């Protein structure tokens, strides 16, 4: 444990959907002084995300769905284009992303490659997101996708990789995890152009 943190206490503010806690603690500053601070931390569990890519067709699979937080923050339609993702629940990251890939996109993927993990909003959310990539082929499409719960209403998009990159640059794709995966694919030349 960090010796610069003491007198840590938590209070549950809400457990309606996930858990929102108020965390009060003392932090030892660089000058040695102890300062009392309070922060709210939203715990929704950890998650995984994946970019499916096809080097032959030069395409990627993304999803589009309604996201209420974006809607209340100025996204007029509330629709967001994203890489497939989901919460781990009790799975390990690899099993989770394979399950989510099939549920959301309809593709059955056997091999995934973990590329990194990151805190996406560490000022207020506890979630660590595990990032994966996987190559897909047309014959791996086993269902229409779109999600499995009544609340999920997901469109599956197969986009030319260069178009997806332009969409990230011009603001049509605003989802951080998706932009990170697209940039990873570009930097590592997952899609090879002759």
FENSULHU-V780994 format. One record per pair of residues at least 24 apart in sequence whose ideal C-beta (glycine too) atoms are under 7 Angstrom apart, sorted by the first residue. I is the first residue (numbers start at 0). J is the second residue. Records with the same first field share a line. If there is no record, write none. Layout:
I = J / J
This chain:
3 = 27
12 = 39
17 = 41 / 42 / 43
18 = 42
39 = 123
40 = 123 / 125
41 = 123 / 124 / 125
42 = 125
43 = 86 / 126
44 = 86 / 87 / 88 / 126
45 = 87 / 126 / 127
46 = 84 / 85 / 86 / 87 / 126 / 128
47 = 84 / 85 / 87 / 92 / 95 / 96 / 99 / 128 / 129 / 131
48 = 82 / 83 / 84 / 128 / 130 / 131 / 176 / 180
49 = 82 / 83 / 96 / 100 / 111 / 131 / 132 / 133
50 = 82 / 132 / 180 / 181 / 184
51 = 100 / 104 / 106 / 133 / 135
52 = 132 / 134 / 160 / 184 / 189 / 190
53 = 134 / 135 / 136
54 = 134 / 189 / 190 / 191
57 = 159 / 160 / 190
58 = 157 / 158 / 159 / 160
59 = 158 / 160 / 163
60 = 104 / 106 / 135 / 155 / 157
61 = 156 / 158 / 163 / 177
62 = 103 / 104 / 153 / 154 / 155 / 156
63 = 154 / 156
64 = 152 / 153 / 154
65 = 152
79 = 173 / 174
80 = 156 / 166 / 171 / 172 / 174 / 177
81 = 174 / 177
82 = 176 / 177 / 180
84 = 176
92 = 129
96 = 131
101 = 141
102 = 146 / 147
103 = 144 / 146 / 153
104 = 144 / 155
105 = 140 / 141 / 142 / 143 / 144 / 155
106 = 135 / 139 / 140
107 = 139 / 141
108 = 133 / 135 / 139
114 = 183
119 = 175 / 176
128 = 176
130 = 179 / 180
132 = 180 / 183 / 184 / 189
160 = 190
